[in-house]
Every structure is written in C-alpha cells, then in structure tokens.
C-alpha cells in the first residue's frame, strides 16, 4: 500500500439491479469459467504516502510552554 492514490475494487452481486456504470468492469479468468462484475474506482490524493505527508505537514515545529517560551520540537520525519 502506498503512493498518492487509493484504489477500491469489489465484486458486484449477480442479482444487483445496477444499470451500466462507468466504474463497472467485467473480468473473466480465462479457461477457469470464473466471471466477475467488479466495481472499480480510484481516489487521487488518498493513498498511504499522501496521507502520511498530510499528517506530517500538520505537526507543529515549535511548542509554546506555559511560561510563553517557544521550544523547538524535533520531528524526525520532518527533518
């Protein structure tokens, strides 16, 4: 898992009353006789690497103490 996007795929039940949809794909596993209708989609910007980057960007670089002094916080993944 990683990258900048998240992919979702799941089988659509045979008895589902779904008209043609751009995110439906028919997959046939060749001579096995297994056929599947899949819902597939991707969401750019929601992959694990992108989520980590967004989280790191929200981490503070300095912290203010009770006395008002600023203290630098060492964040290993931000250096």
HELIX and SHEET records of a PDB file:
HELIX    1   1 UNK A   30  UNK A   32  5                                   3    
HELIX    2   2 UNK A   48  UNK A   58  1                                  11    
HELIX    3   3 UNK A   76  UNK A   78  5                                   3    
SHEET    1   A 3 UNK A   5  UNK A  11  0                                        
SHEET    2   A 3 UNK A  35  UNK A  44 -1                                        
SHEET    3   A 3 UNK A  24  UNK A  28 -1                                        
SHEET    1   B 2 UNK A  62  UNK A  64  0                                        
SHEET    2   B 2 UNK A  70  UNK A  72 -1                                        
END                                                                             
